[in-house]
Amino acid sequence: MPQAPPVASDFLARALADARSPRVPHSAPFVPERPFPWGGPALSLDGGGAVKAVELERALRLSLAVPAGTAGRLRPVASAGALHPVRAHLLLGPGCPLPPGRYAYDPYAHRAHGRGPAPADAPPGAMVVLTVTVTRTVAQYGHRAWPLLLLDAGHAAAALALAAAPGDVRVSLDADGAELAAAAGLPRAAEWRGRWPGTEPELPLAAAWLLPEGEPAAHSRPLAAWAAQRPAAAPGPRPDAGTARPREPASVRNLRELASVRHLLDHLAAAPGRAGTWHPARRPAPVTDDDLRTRRSAAPSDLAHPLAPDLLARVLATAGGARPDGPKWVAAVGGEAPGLLTVPPGTAPLDVLASGDARPTLARWAAGQRWIAAAGAVLVAHGCPADAPPALIRGSHLAAGYAAGTAQAHATALGLRSRPIGSWQQADLGAALGEAPGHDWIVHGLALAGTPERPHEDTPLPAPPPPPGKEERP
Ligand SMILES: Cc1cc2nc3c(=O)[nH]c(=O)nc-3n(C[C@H](O)[C@H](O)[C@H](O)COP(=O)(O)O)c2cc1C
């Protein structure tokens, strides 16, 4: 892997230290979600029930689509501050419900918009390139936004993979950003405004490859043919979208933060020559389509009930085993035997890594979210040293989001309550455990809780989660 130039890596180390620092973000006014920018005919994804076609309609409906007729539910997938910055571009080869070609996915209408033809040698199945738009997350979280954007992209990749996983699905979290952009027919961040003025830049971070039934994943560089294809259609003005410049936070400080986050994510995703490692995704038993459809993050006040150790061990093992390229996971519990617990690979019982109740410290490290100190269990992903190279920073956060998303689906299927935890400050877990400081930081978390027995049939349902965008604002 080519090394990043010294100036750039210094810039990265500073950005990482800043995101992990106690400095409180300057947040701009809330930026509403903007209308879907691509025009052209809106095409249904179900393909008229073609046998053996990739089940793209179901995979997207259970992961990224705005749920129809469910008040307060924005997407099936979780997202920091409920801001949902992830977009999907569909690169369809043979064996898909729509004719081969590039498409932009509209999550509101759950339809695909054609953006251009497919190369003659397109690999079979659907490549879904996941991008992020950063404006809303930066407006809310300032200098803490960029790790959250990576985590969000990881959650989205997991949601899509889990939804598609009864079929053969491969996920890459490390393909070169330039190749991902070229494959999706998108300009790089630095060129976006020049090429497509007035539209919001998207930064590609990950991809999933959904294979038709019985089709082997025979291509070693499945994005290459797409990346060689001429650029695809630009986002067009739509009658309902208007042609105005995108709404962005007005302050100069936030505009600077926007530019810097785009530059940073573009730099983190740069991996020249890297075709991507495509790991197969697996849906943990007993996760069903219904679990993916109904998954919610429980309200913080509903997360204080302890959970059975065997269920904790199963969810922790799922988080730890979700990706071979991901960070390690431990669980903090309180009660009669408080401690930090791990699950060694391939085994079910929990091992004690350290004794004592770490949850109050975790609550302090997670932007002072006090409810964490009483959570049934707090799973945390850790690694990503202060001087980590770009590929490790990108990979740790994407894979931690992917693992937390998979673990949250598993927890849902096991009847547990859960909530991801994204902002971590000064969370040097290694140093707290007596190791050298700076080498082992918390990058993501997932709170878990059991469900108390209901005394009466008519016990009220748990309160809904706090309104979008408010709950984890430090
Ligand atoms: C990357 C990420 C970080 C998050 N961080 C927090 C957090 O620190 N505190 C919190 O209360 N919720 C957090 N959440 C949960 C979101 O607020 C929640 O997913 C969002 O409100 C949507 O609700 P839902 O998960 O029920 O669909 C996080 C979610 C994600 C995906």
The ligand as an SDF file (V2000), in Angstrom:
LIG
                    3D

 31 33  0  0  0  0  0  0  0  0999 V2000
  -23.2390    5.4630   13.8540 C   0  0  0  0  0  0  0  0  0  0  0  0
  -24.3480    5.7000   14.8570 C   0  0  0  0  0  0  0  0  0  0  0  0
  -24.0750    6.3880   16.0290 C   0  0  0  0  0  0  0  0  0  0  0  0
  -25.1030    6.5930   16.9570 C   0  0  0  0  0  0  0  0  0  0  0  0
  -24.7940    7.2150   18.1340 N   0  0  0  0  0  0  0  0  0  0  0  0
  -25.7520    7.3550   19.0840 C   0  0  0  0  0  0  0  0  0  0  0  0
  -25.4110    7.9060   20.3520 C   0  0  0  0  0  0  0  0  0  0  0  0
  -24.2500    8.2430   20.6040 O   0  0  0  0  0  0  0  0  0  0  0  0
  -26.4140    8.0470   21.2600 N   0  0  0  0  0  0  0  0  0  0  0  0
  -27.7030    7.6700   21.0010 C   0  0  0  0  0  0  0  0  0  0  0  0
  -28.5610    7.8420   21.8720 O   0  0  0  0  0  0  0  0  0  0  0  0
  -28.0340    7.1250   19.8080 N   0  0  0  0  0  0  0  0  0  0  0  0
  -27.1020    6.9500   18.8470 C   0  0  0  0  0  0  0  0  0  0  0  0
  -27.4080    6.3540   17.6450 N   0  0  0  0  0  0  0  0  0  0  0  0
  -28.7850    5.8730   17.3940 C   0  0  0  0  0  0  0  0  0  0  0  0
  -29.5260    6.8070   16.4550 C   0  0  0  0  0  0  0  0  0  0  0  0
  -29.9010    7.9730   17.1080 O   0  0  0  0  0  0  0  0  0  0  0  0
  -30.7420    6.0650   15.8460 C   0  0  0  0  0  0  0  0  0  0  0  0
  -30.2630    5.0470   15.0190 O   0  0  0  0  0  0  0  0  0  0  0  0
  -31.5980    7.0260   15.0460 C   0  0  0  0  0  0  0  0  0  0  0  0
  -32.2780    7.9260   15.8880 O   0  0  0  0  0  0  0  0  0  0  0  0
  -32.6390    6.2780   14.2030 C   0  0  0  0  0  0  0  0  0  0  0  0
  -33.4730    5.5220   15.0280 O   0  0  0  0  0  0  0  0  0  0  0  0
  -33.6410    3.9490   14.8390 P   0  0  0  0  0  0  0  0  0  0  0  0
  -32.2930    3.3220   15.0700 O   0  0  0  0  0  0  0  0  0  0  0  0
  -34.6690    3.5560   15.8670 O   0  0  0  0  0  0  0  0  0  0  0  0
  -34.1200    3.6870   13.4320 O   0  0  0  0  0  0  0  0  0  0  0  0
  -26.4190    6.1280   16.7040 C   0  0  0  0  0  0  0  0  0  0  0  0
  -26.6720    5.4270   15.5030 C   0  0  0  0  0  0  0  0  0  0  0  0
  -25.6410    5.1970   14.6130 C   0  0  0  0  0  0  0  0  0  0  0  0
  -25.8990    4.3900   13.3800 C   0  0  0  0  0  0  0  0  0  0  0  0
  1  2  1  0
  2  3  1  0
  2 30  2  0
  3  4  2  0
  4  5  1  0
  4 28  1  0
  5  6  2  0
  6  7  1  0
  6 13  1  0
  7  8  2  0
  7  9  1  0
  9 10  1  0
 10 11  2  0
 10 12  1  0
 12 13  2  0
 13 14  1  0
 14 15  1  0
 14 28  1  0
 15 16  1  0
 16 17  1  0
 16 18  1  0
 18 19  1  0
 18 20  1  0
 20 21  1  0
 20 22  1  0
 22 23  1  0
 23 24  1  0
 24 25  2  0
 24 26  1  0
 24 27  1  0
 28 29  2  0
 29 30  1  0
 30 31  1  0
M  END
$$$$
